[in-house]
Amino acid sequence: MDYTTLDRVKLEAIKTGLTTDDDLLELLITSASRAIDLKATGGVVAATDYFLMEDVADEVLWATVNGDGTIRTAPHKVVINSVSAMSYRFSPAQAWIPIQTNLLMTDNQFALAWQALSGYPGKCFVKVSYNGGLAEEVADLKADVIELATLLAARFYREAESGLTDAIGVAELGQLIYTKAWPVRFIEMLTPYMRAVPWRGA
């Protein structure tokens, strides 16, 4: 899923409707979207479509078991909207033990099962089915996510057109300098969506 559209980048960021390099721009929009996935997840290559809302079935993950029996795991989406099923085991040699659906809930990036393993603090494996992500279509994404992708795609396009990679302007000096840094505005806007826990499978 791309997080912005060709028209938005052309009209809002590049501010032209006349560019003939639409094929290049479409590729850069996808590149910018994947760069957002990577940055938000801490560089996880498998994080494609991190913001896409979809149903995920039987994702196997590590989970934390708290002293009160709460199982807590962080599925691979920016936000978890609902959990439809979860089971657990302590070893791959064990059979999966299902958890009652009335004990399942969500907490932002986490899927939780309440009072399923009282007296067993530590780690376990979970298999979880859930709905996660922000939107199925670009138009339904949060405005700041769309703006992030729009700004980054425009930056990639300017660099490609100019032949300069990672170049920024310095007004006081009237020149371009090279930098590997992410734009400050980009980082500030993306911070609320950054993954809170490491991306862990099992």
GROMACS elastic network, one bead per residue, 0.5 to 0.9 nm:
[ bonds ]
;  ai    aj funct       b0    kb
    1    30     6  0.78085   500
    1    33     6  0.77091   500
    1    34     6  0.88588   500
    1    48     6  0.81073   500
    1    49     6  0.56121   500
    1    50     6  0.89096   500
    1    51     6  0.83019   500
    1    52     6  0.65652   500
    1   136     6  0.83068   500
    1   137     6  0.80550   500
    1   138     6  0.80734   500
    2     5     6  0.73877   500
    2    29     6  0.66880   500
    2    30     6  0.54659   500
    2    31     6  0.86618   500
    2    32     6  0.82764   500
    2    33     6  0.55073   500
    2    34     6  0.80272   500
    2    49     6  0.79701   500
    2    52     6  0.89798   500
    2   137     6  0.88163   500
    2   138     6  0.71324   500
    2   149     6  0.82390   500
    3    29     6  0.77491   500
    3    30     6  0.79012   500
    3    32     6  0.82949   500
    3    33     6  0.56203   500
    3    36     6  0.89562   500
    3    51     6  0.83221   500
    3    52     6  0.88637   500
    3   137     6  0.84441   500
    3   138     6  0.56520   500
    3   139     6  0.89127   500
    3   141     6  0.76156   500
    3   145     6  0.70022   500
    3   146     6  0.55812   500
    3   147     6  0.86767   500
    3   148     6  0.83612   500
    3   149     6  0.57268   500
    3   150     6  0.79030   500
    4     7     6  0.86118   500
    4     8     6  0.67683   500
    4     9     6  0.74124   500
    4    29     6  0.69204   500
    4    30     6  0.86684   500
    4    33     6  0.78702   500
    4   138     6  0.60591   500
    4   139     6  0.83057   500
    4   145     6  0.83488   500
    4   146     6  0.52312   500
    4   147     6  0.75747   500
    4   148     6  0.85176   500
    4   149     6  0.56942   500
    4   150     6  0.57692   500
    4   153     6  0.85959   500
    5     8     6  0.53083   500
    5     9     6  0.64462   500
    5    10     6  0.87258   500
    5    26     6  0.80740   500
    5    29     6  0.74051   500
    5   138     6  0.74968   500
    5   146     6  0.85586   500
    5   149     6  0.88775   500
    5   150     6  0.76853   500
    6     9     6  0.53520   500
    6    10     6  0.61649   500
    6    11     6  0.85428   500
    6    22     6  0.75132   500
    6    25     6  0.70556   500
    6    26     6  0.63627   500
    6    29     6  0.75169   500
    6   150     6  0.87834   500
    7    10     6  0.51726   500
    7    11     6  0.58762   500
    7    12     6  0.78981   500
    7    17     6  0.78217   500
    8    11     6  0.53934   500
    8    12     6  0.53266   500
    8    13     6  0.71353   500
    8    14     6  0.88502   500
    8   146     6  0.89105   500
    8   147     6  0.89010   500
    8   150     6  0.67493   500
    9    12     6  0.55352   500
    9    13     6  0.50427   500
    9    14     6  0.60867   500
    9    15     6  0.77225   500
    9    16     6  0.88843   500
    9    25     6  0.83897   500
    9    29     6  0.82894   500
    9   149     6  0.86260   500
    9   150     6  0.52301   500
    9   151     6  0.74687   500
    9   153     6  0.70005   500
    9   154     6  0.61754   500
   10    13     6  0.60249   500
   10    15     6  0.55173   500
   10    16     6  0.53734   500
   10    17     6  0.57985   500
   10    18     6  0.83015   500
   10    19     6  0.76432   500
   10    25     6  0.86889   500
   10   150     6  0.89520   500
   10   154     6  0.79689   500
   11    14     6  0.61145   500
   11    16     6  0.53148   500
   11    17     6  0.59756   500
   12    15     6  0.53176   500
   12    16     6  0.81292   500
   12   150     6  0.79587   500
   12   151     6  0.88919   500
   13    16     6  0.83506   500
   13   150     6  0.66434   500
   13   151     6  0.62951   500
   13   153     6  0.86748   500
   13   154     6  0.59602   500
   13   155     6  0.87602   500
   14    17     6  0.85808   500
   14   151     6  0.89347   500
   14   154     6  0.60766   500
   14   155     6  0.88322   500
   14   157     6  0.85955   500
   14   158     6  0.83508   500
   16    19     6  0.65863   500
   17    20     6  0.88489   500
   19    22     6  0.68087   500
   20    23     6  0.82919   500
   21    24     6  0.54689   500
   21    25     6  0.62828   500
   21    26     6  0.87662   500
   22    26     6  0.60333   500
   22    27     6  0.86216   500
   23    26     6  0.51919   500
   23    27     6  0.64489   500
   23    28     6  0.87733   500
   24    27     6  0.51871   500
   24    28     6  0.62686   500
   24    29     6  0.86951   500
   24   157     6  0.79795   500
   25    29     6  0.61010   500
   25    30     6  0.86878   500
   25   153     6  0.75058   500
   25   154     6  0.82636   500
   25   156     6  0.86761   500
   25   157     6  0.65175   500
   26    29     6  0.50951   500
   26    30     6  0.64891   500
   26    31     6  0.87094   500
   26   153     6  0.88392   500
   27    30     6  0.52411   500
   27    31     6  0.62486   500
   27    32     6  0.87018   500
   28    32     6  0.59737   500
   28    33     6  0.84373   500
   28   152     6  0.87463   500
   28   153     6  0.56068   500
   28   154     6  0.82346   500
   28   156     6  0.64134   500
   28   157     6  0.67598   500
   29    32     6  0.50820   500
   29    33     6  0.61915   500
   29    34     6  0.86846   500
   29   149     6  0.71086   500
   29   150     6  0.75447   500
   29   152     6  0.80004   500
   29   154     6  0.81998   500
   29   156     6  0.84725   500
   29   157     6  0.88944   500
   30    33     6  0.50449   500
   30    34     6  0.62411   500
   30    35     6  0.85460   500
   30   149     6  0.89337   500
   30   153     6  0.81330   500
   31    34     6  0.51867   500
   31    35     6  0.60885   500
   31    36     6  0.86755   500
   31   153     6  0.75379   500
   31   156     6  0.85430   500
   32    36     6  0.62666   500
   32    37     6  0.87269   500
   32   148     6  0.87387   500
   32   149     6  0.58590   500
   32   150     6  0.81440   500
   32   151     6  0.88124   500
   32   152     6  0.56878   500
   32   153     6  0.52420   500
   32   154     6  0.89561   500
   32   156     6  0.75951   500
   33    36     6  0.51596   500
   33    37     6  0.64525   500
   33    38     6  0.88193   500
   33    48     6  0.86136   500
   33    49     6  0.82098   500
   33   148     6  0.88150   500
   33   149     6  0.58929   500
   33   152     6  0.83938   500
   33   153     6  0.80972   500
   34    38     6  0.62213   500
   34    39     6  0.86290   500
   34    45     6  0.88355   500
   34    47     6  0.81416   500
   34    48     6  0.62382   500
   34    49     6  0.75489   500
   34    50     6  0.88200   500
   35    38     6  0.50323   500
   35    39     6  0.61101   500
   35    40     6  0.84885   500
   35    43     6  0.87553   500
   35   149     6  0.89235   500
   35   152     6  0.87425   500
   36    39     6  0.51359   500
   36    40     6  0.59336   500
   36    41     6  0.84622   500
   36    50     6  0.88231   500
   36   148     6  0.80649   500
   36   149     6  0.73477   500
   36   152     6  0.87609   500
   36   190     6  0.81535   500
   37    40     6  0.53080   500
   37    41     6  0.61882   500
   37    42     6  0.85456   500
   37    43     6  0.79053   500
   37    44     6  0.78733   500
   37    45     6  0.83695   500
   37    47     6  0.58813   500
   37    48     6  0.61540   500
   37    49     6  0.68832   500
   37    50     6  0.57611   500
   37    51     6  0.76571   500
   38    41     6  0.53982   500
   38    42     6  0.60302   500
   38    44     6  0.55357   500
   38    45     6  0.64515   500
   38    46     6  0.85810   500
   38    47     6  0.65746   500
   38    48     6  0.79473   500
   38    50     6  0.88511   500
   39    42     6  0.52748   500
   39    43     6  0.56538   500
   39    44     6  0.81608   500
   39   190     6  0.84654   500
   39   194     6  0.74968   500
   39   195     6  0.89997   500
   40    43     6  0.75668   500
   40    44     6  0.87732   500
   40    47     6  0.89939   500
   40    50     6  0.84419   500
   40    78     6  0.82872   500
   40   190     6  0.70972   500
   40   191     6  0.78253   500
   40   193     6  0.62590   500
   40   195     6  0.57741   500
   41    44     6  0.57647   500
   41    45     6  0.88740   500
   41    47     6  0.69632   500
   41    50     6  0.82181   500
   41    78     6  0.84731   500
   41   193     6  0.88278   500
   41   194     6  0.62464   500
   41   195     6  0.51314   500
   41   196     6  0.85017   500
   41   197     6  0.87460   500
   41   198     6  0.77491   500
   41   199     6  0.71059   500
   42   194     6  0.77929   500
   42   195     6  0.71811   500
   42   198     6  0.77468   500
   42   199     6  0.82061   500
   43    46     6  0.89462   500
   43    47     6  0.82811   500
   44    47     6  0.54988   500
   44    48     6  0.86299   500
   44   199     6  0.73236   500
   45    48     6  0.71196   500
   47    50     6  0.54705   500
   47    76     6  0.74881   500
   47    77     6  0.82843   500
   47   199     6  0.89195   500
   48    51     6  0.85143   500
   48    52     6  0.88694   500
   49    52     6  0.51113   500
   49    53     6  0.85213   500
   49    77     6  0.84165   500
   49   133     6  0.86051   500
   50    53     6  0.83329   500
   50    76     6  0.71673   500
   50    77     6  0.52138   500
   50    78     6  0.60086   500
   50   132     6  0.88815   500
   50   133     6  0.67548   500
   50   134     6  0.88332   500
   51    77     6  0.65276   500
   51    78     6  0.58074   500
   51    79     6  0.80285   500
   51   132     6  0.81708   500
   51   134     6  0.54070   500
   51   135     6  0.69731   500
   51   136     6  0.86922   500
   51   141     6  0.84030   500
   52    77     6  0.79968   500
   52    78     6  0.86625   500
   52   132     6  0.76760   500
   52   134     6  0.59011   500
   52   135     6  0.54586   500
   52   136     6  0.56133   500
   52   137     6  0.79035   500
   52   141     6  0.87767   500
   53    77     6  0.82684   500
   53    79     6  0.89131   500
   53    81     6  0.88570   500
   53   131     6  0.69694   500
   53   132     6  0.53114   500
   53   134     6  0.51235   500
   53   136     6  0.51005   500
   53   137     6  0.85706   500
   54   130     6  0.84231   500
   54   131     6  0.56117   500
   54   132     6  0.57957   500
   54   133     6  0.64859   500
   54   134     6  0.87971   500
   54   135     6  0.80957   500
   54   136     6  0.71210   500
   55   129     6  0.74702   500
   55   130     6  0.57771   500
   55   132     6  0.65844   500
   55   133     6  0.89678   500
   56    59     6  0.68653   500
   56   128     6  0.81894   500
   56   129     6  0.55309   500
   56   130     6  0.54066   500
   56   131     6  0.61087   500
   56   132     6  0.75384   500
   57    85     6  0.86413   500
   57   127     6  0.85061   500
   57   128     6  0.67157   500
   57   130     6  0.65856   500
   57   131     6  0.87579   500
   58    85     6  0.82902   500
   58    86     6  0.80864   500
   58   126     6  0.88503   500
   58   127     6  0.51705   500
   58   129     6  0.50138   500
   58   130     6  0.83958   500
   59    75     6  0.75541   500
   59    76     6  0.85726   500
   59   126     6  0.79932   500
   59   127     6  0.53615   500
   59   128     6  0.52605   500
   59   129     6  0.64003   500
   59   130     6  0.86448   500
   59   201     6  0.81955   500
   60    75     6  0.87070   500
   60   125     6  0.70176   500
   60   126     6  0.56644   500
   60   128     6  0.65397   500
   60   201     6  0.61806   500
   60   202     6  0.57023   500
   61    73     6  0.71906   500
   61    74     6  0.79179   500
   61    75     6  0.72613   500
   61   124     6  0.86360   500
   61   125     6  0.58060   500
   61   126     6  0.53980   500
   61   127     6  0.64468   500
   61   128     6  0.78985   500
   61   200     6  0.63093   500
   62    72     6  0.89584   500
   62    73     6  0.66712   500
   62    74     6  0.83927   500
   62   123     6  0.70168   500
   62   124     6  0.59842   500
   62   126     6  0.61601   500
   62   127     6  0.88673   500
   62   200     6  0.65254   500
   62   201     6  0.62304   500
   62   202     6  0.55450   500
   63    71     6  0.63820   500
   63    72     6  0.54750   500
   63    74     6  0.76284   500
   63    88     6  0.88114   500
   63   122     6  0.85782   500
   63   123     6  0.57037   500
   63   124     6  0.53739   500
   63   125     6  0.58291   500
   63   126     6  0.62898   500
   64    70     6  0.80177   500
   64    71     6  0.56564   500
   64    72     6  0.51926   500
   64    73     6  0.64377   500
   64   121     6  0.76525   500
   64   122     6  0.59215   500
   64   124     6  0.64934   500
   64   125     6  0.86791   500
   65    68     6  0.81144   500
   65    69     6  0.60502   500
   65    70     6  0.56721   500
   65    72     6  0.65083   500
   65   117     6  0.73099   500
   65   118     6  0.87099   500
   65   120     6  0.66338   500
   65   123     6  0.55240   500
   65   124     6  0.69212   500
   66    69     6  0.53615   500
   66    70     6  0.52633   500
   66    71     6  0.65287   500
   66    72     6  0.79183   500
   66   117     6  0.84601   500
   66   118     6  0.82038   500
   66   119     6  0.83989   500
   66   120     6  0.73641   500
   66   122     6  0.66282   500
   66   123     6  0.86331   500
   67    70     6  0.72866   500
   67   117     6  0.85898   500
   67   118     6  0.67280   500
   67   119     6  0.59967   500
   67   120     6  0.65522   500
   67   122     6  0.81376   500
   68   114     6  0.82842   500
   68   115     6  0.64050   500
   68   116     6  0.88388   500
   68   117     6  0.76808   500
   68   118     6  0.53943   500
   68   119     6  0.67315   500
   68   120     6  0.82558   500
   68   121     6  0.77984   500
   69   113     6  0.83398   500
   69   114     6  0.65918   500
   69   116     6  0.55099   500
   69   119     6  0.61545   500
   69   120     6  0.64476   500
   69   121     6  0.69273   500
   70   112     6  0.68667   500
   70   113     6  0.56182   500
   70   115     6  0.51755   500
   70   116     6  0.63563   500
   70   117     6  0.67155   500
   70   118     6  0.74355   500
   70   121     6  0.87021   500
   71    88     6  0.89904   500
   71   111     6  0.81760   500
   71   112     6  0.55775   500
   71   113     6  0.50155   500
   71   114     6  0.65824   500
   71   115     6  0.78427   500
   71   116     6  0.71913   500
   71   117     6  0.74822   500
   71   123     6  0.87468   500
   71   124     6  0.84473   500
   71   126     6  0.87658   500
   72   110     6  0.65437   500
   72   111     6  0.59682   500
   72   113     6  0.67336   500
   72   114     6  0.88025   500
   73   109     6  0.85278   500
   73   110     6  0.55482   500
   73   111     6  0.54426   500
   73   112     6  0.66303   500
   73   126     6  0.78671   500
   74    77     6  0.81877   500
   74    80     6  0.84939   500
   74   109     6  0.58162   500
   74   111     6  0.61684   500
   74   112     6  0.88614   500
   74   196     6  0.88771   500
   74   197     6  0.71934   500
   74   198     6  0.84793   500
   74   199     6  0.78167   500
   74   200     6  0.81058   500
   75    78     6  0.85488   500
   75    79     6  0.85491   500
   75    80     6  0.74458   500
   75   109     6  0.71158   500
   75   110     6  0.66746   500
   75   111     6  0.70600   500
   75   128     6  0.80369   500
   75   130     6  0.84265   500
   75   132     6  0.82731   500
   75   199     6  0.80895   500
   75   200     6  0.83651   500
   75   201     6  0.86904   500
   76    79     6  0.85075   500
   76    80     6  0.86995   500
   76   109     6  0.84507   500
   76   132     6  0.80962   500
   76   199     6  0.69405   500
   76   200     6  0.83672   500
   76   201     6  0.88163   500
   77    80     6  0.65350   500
   77   109     6  0.71498   500
   77   131     6  0.88305   500
   77   132     6  0.55203   500
   77   133     6  0.54657   500
   77   134     6  0.87619   500
   77   195     6  0.87413   500
   78   108     6  0.82328   500
   78   109     6  0.61744   500
   78   132     6  0.71685   500
   78   133     6  0.56093   500
   78   134     6  0.74268   500
   78   193     6  0.66142   500
   78   194     6  0.78230   500
   78   195     6  0.68116   500
   79   107     6  0.84414   500
   79   108     6  0.53112   500
   79   110     6  0.76256   500
   79   131     6  0.88725   500
   79   132     6  0.55869   500
   79   133     6  0.52955   500
   79   134     6  0.69519   500
   79   193     6  0.86464   500
   80    83     6  0.76436   500
   80   106     6  0.63063   500
   80   107     6  0.72828   500
   80   108     6  0.58380   500
   80   109     6  0.53411   500
   80   110     6  0.63851   500
   80   111     6  0.68800   500
   80   130     6  0.71968   500
   80   131     6  0.61820   500
   80   133     6  0.64871   500
   80   134     6  0.88676   500
   81   106     6  0.67334   500
   81   107     6  0.85132   500
   81   108     6  0.76424   500
   81   109     6  0.86786   500
   81   130     6  0.74783   500
   81   131     6  0.54728   500
   81   132     6  0.52090   500
   81   133     6  0.73072   500
   81   134     6  0.86446   500
   82   104     6  0.86621   500
   82   105     6  0.67902   500
   82   106     6  0.61159   500
   82   111     6  0.79887   500
   82   129     6  0.88594   500
   82   130     6  0.56117   500
   82   131     6  0.52942   500
   82   132     6  0.71111   500
   83    86     6  0.76107   500
   83   101     6  0.82591   500
   83   104     6  0.64372   500
   83   105     6  0.62441   500
   83   106     6  0.68306   500
   83   111     6  0.67099   500
   83   112     6  0.84126   500
   83   128     6  0.74295   500
   83   129     6  0.60750   500
   83   131     6  0.64594   500
   83   132     6  0.87817   500
   84   101     6  0.67804   500
   84   104     6  0.77269   500
   84   105     6  0.89189   500
   84   128     6  0.77970   500
   84   129     6  0.56131   500
   84   130     6  0.54813   500
   84   131     6  0.79588   500
   85    98     6  0.78529   500
   85    99     6  0.73738   500
   85   100     6  0.80218   500
   85   101     6  0.62408   500
   85   104     6  0.76764   500
   85   127     6  0.80813   500
   85   128     6  0.56694   500
   85   129     6  0.51088   500
   85   130     6  0.70789   500
   86    97     6  0.86189   500
   86    98     6  0.61303   500
   86    99     6  0.57356   500
   86   100     6  0.80665   500
   86   101     6  0.77123   500
   86   104     6  0.77113   500
   86   111     6  0.89861   500
   86   113     6  0.78938   500
   86   126     6  0.66715   500
   86   127     6  0.55406   500
   86   129     6  0.63902   500
   86   130     6  0.87404   500
   87    96     6  0.57740   500
   87    97     6  0.51059   500
   87    99     6  0.53546   500
   87   100     6  0.88140   500
   87   125     6  0.83863   500
   87   126     6  0.55411   500
   87   127     6  0.52869   500
   87   128     6  0.66151   500
   88    95     6  0.85043   500
   88    96     6  0.54442   500
   88    97     6  0.52651   500
   88    98     6  0.65603   500
   88    99     6  0.76082   500
   88   124     6  0.67352   500
   88   125     6  0.55004   500
   88   127     6  0.62936   500
   88   128     6  0.87145   500
   89    92     6  0.72519   500
   89    93     6  0.86831   500
   89    94     6  0.61624   500
   89    95     6  0.67730   500
   89    96     6  0.54522   500
   89    97     6  0.63168   500
   89   124     6  0.59270   500
   89   125     6  0.53284   500
   89   126     6  0.65622   500
   89   127     6  0.87797   500
   90    93     6  0.84405   500
   90    94     6  0.70369   500
   90    96     6  0.89994   500
   90   123     6  0.74291   500
   90   125     6  0.58733   500
   90   126     6  0.87118   500
   91    94     6  0.54401   500
   91    95     6  0.84885   500
   91   124     6  0.75378   500
   91   125     6  0.72589   500
   92    95     6  0.76731   500
   92    96     6  0.88326   500
   92   125     6  0.81390   500
   94    97     6  0.86914   500
   96   126     6  0.82264   500
   96   127     6  0.80035   500
   98   101     6  0.88266   500
   99   102     6  0.85397   500
   99   103     6  0.71383   500
   99   104     6  0.78774   500
   99   113     6  0.74698   500
   99   116     6  0.68469   500
  100   103     6  0.56113   500
  100   104     6  0.72908   500
  100   113     6  0.85704   500
  100   116     6  0.83985   500
  101   104     6  0.53660   500
  101   105     6  0.86094   500
  101   113     6  0.85535   500
  102   105     6  0.81311   500
  102   113     6  0.87877   500
  102   114     6  0.89242   500
  103   112     6  0.80062   500
  103   113     6  0.52765   500
  103   114     6  0.51692   500
  103   115     6  0.74271   500
  103   116     6  0.75748   500
  104   111     6  0.73858   500
  104   112     6  0.56532   500
  104   114     6  0.65713   500
  105   110     6  0.86426   500
  105   111     6  0.61032   500
  105   112     6  0.52374   500
  105   113     6  0.64829   500
  105   114     6  0.80748   500
  106   109     6  0.75804   500
  106   110     6  0.57235   500
  106   112     6  0.57201   500
  106   113     6  0.86721   500
  107   111     6  0.63827   500
  107   112     6  0.72773   500
  108   111     6  0.81474   500
  109   132     6  0.87144   500
  109   195     6  0.78960   500
  109   196     6  0.77105   500
  109   197     6  0.87387   500
  111   128     6  0.83157   500
  111   130     6  0.83631   500
  113   116     6  0.63709   500
  113   117     6  0.89961   500
  114   117     6  0.82399   500
  115   118     6  0.57181   500
  117   120     6  0.56805   500
  117   121     6  0.80046   500
  118   121     6  0.78391   500
  120   123     6  0.86593   500
  125   202     6  0.68216   500
  126   202     6  0.83908   500
  132   135     6  0.89400   500
  133   136     6  0.82152   500
  134   140     6  0.79698   500
  134   141     6  0.61676   500
  134   142     6  0.75935   500
  135   138     6  0.71470   500
  135   139     6  0.83320   500
  135   140     6  0.55225   500
  135   141     6  0.52935   500
  135   142     6  0.82813   500
  136   139     6  0.86839   500
  136   140     6  0.70722   500
  136   141     6  0.79125   500
  137   140     6  0.54736   500
  137   141     6  0.68363   500
  138   141     6  0.53704   500
  138   142     6  0.87281   500
  138   146     6  0.73626   500
  139   142     6  0.83079   500
  139   143     6  0.86459   500
  139   146     6  0.84014   500
  140   143     6  0.84330   500
  141   144     6  0.83024   500
  141   145     6  0.66289   500
  141   146     6  0.66107   500
  142   145     6  0.54820   500
  142   146     6  0.66011   500
  142   147     6  0.88591   500
  143   146     6  0.52008   500
  143   147     6  0.61947   500
  143   148     6  0.86572   500
  144   148     6  0.60780   500
  144   149     6  0.87253   500
  144   189     6  0.68873   500
  144   190     6  0.82875   500
  145   148     6  0.50345   500
  145   149     6  0.64297   500
  145   150     6  0.85891   500
  145   189     6  0.80141   500
  145   190     6  0.76293   500
  145   193     6  0.89831   500
  146   149     6  0.53038   500
  146   150     6  0.60839   500
  146   151     6  0.86292   500
  147   151     6  0.59850   500
  147   152     6  0.84369   500
  148   151     6  0.53563   500
  148   152     6  0.61820   500
  148   153     6  0.85469   500
  148   185     6  0.88981   500
  148   186     6  0.62824   500
  148   189     6  0.72217   500
  148   190     6  0.74615   500
  149   152     6  0.51742   500
  149   153     6  0.59316   500
  149   154     6  0.84504   500
  150   153     6  0.52816   500
  150   154     6  0.61748   500
  150   155     6  0.86318   500
  151   154     6  0.52018   500
  151   155     6  0.62248   500
  151   156     6  0.87382   500
  151   186     6  0.80538   500
  152   156     6  0.61897   500
  152   157     6  0.85614   500
  152   183     6  0.89675   500
  152   186     6  0.79745   500
  153   156     6  0.50684   500
  153   157     6  0.61495   500
  153   158     6  0.86851   500
  154   158     6  0.61661   500
  154   159     6  0.85981   500
  155   158     6  0.51571   500
  155   159     6  0.62392   500
  155   160     6  0.86112   500
  155   166     6  0.87305   500
  156   159     6  0.51917   500
  156   160     6  0.61722   500
  156   161     6  0.86716   500
  156   165     6  0.83645   500
  156   166     6  0.84627   500
  157   160     6  0.50400   500
  157   161     6  0.60685   500
  157   162     6  0.84810   500
  158   161     6  0.51908   500
  158   162     6  0.60279   500
  158   163     6  0.83157   500
  158   164     6  0.82106   500
  159   162     6  0.52395   500
  159   163     6  0.57700   500
  159   164     6  0.50102   500
  159   165     6  0.54302   500
  159   166     6  0.69380   500
  159   167     6  0.70760   500
  160   163     6  0.52477   500
  160   164     6  0.67832   500
  160   165     6  0.73522   500
  161   164     6  0.79437   500
  162   165     6  0.84170   500
  164   167     6  0.58990   500
  164   178     6  0.82365   500
  165   178     6  0.72903   500
  165   179     6  0.84277   500
  165   180     6  0.88602   500
  166   177     6  0.84093   500
  166   178     6  0.55631   500
  166   179     6  0.53368   500
  166   180     6  0.58409   500
  166   181     6  0.79150   500
  166   182     6  0.89424   500
  167   176     6  0.61006   500
  167   177     6  0.55530   500
  167   179     6  0.59812   500
  167   180     6  0.83373   500
  168   175     6  0.84981   500
  168   176     6  0.55043   500
  168   177     6  0.56792   500
  168   178     6  0.63710   500
  168   179     6  0.70640   500
  169   173     6  0.84627   500
  169   174     6  0.72040   500
  169   175     6  0.58399   500
  169   177     6  0.64077   500
  169   178     6  0.88313   500
  170   173     6  0.55521   500
  170   174     6  0.58268   500
  170   175     6  0.57262   500
  170   176     6  0.61470   500
  170   177     6  0.71913   500
  171   175     6  0.70939   500
  171   176     6  0.88398   500
  172   175     6  0.82381   500
  173   176     6  0.83731   500
  179   182     6  0.83656   500
  181   184     6  0.83180   500
  182   185     6  0.84744   500
  182   186     6  0.68096   500
  182   187     6  0.67574   500
  183   186     6  0.52172   500
  183   187     6  0.65179   500
  183   188     6  0.88243   500
  184   187     6  0.52482   500
  184   188     6  0.62133   500
  184   189     6  0.86588   500
  185   188     6  0.51902   500
  185   189     6  0.62014   500
  185   190     6  0.85948   500
  186   189     6  0.52980   500
  186   190     6  0.61101   500
  186   191     6  0.85792   500
  187   190     6  0.51138   500
  187   191     6  0.59381   500
  188   191     6  0.54041   500
  188   192     6  0.80876   500
  189   192     6  0.70148   500
  189   193     6  0.83206   500
  190   193     6  0.54878   500
  190   194     6  0.64849   500
  191   194     6  0.52262   500
  191   195     6  0.88527   500
  192   195     6  0.86111   500
  193   196     6  0.85415   500
  195   198     6  0.71962   500
  195   199     6  0.80862   500
  197   200     6  0.85784   500
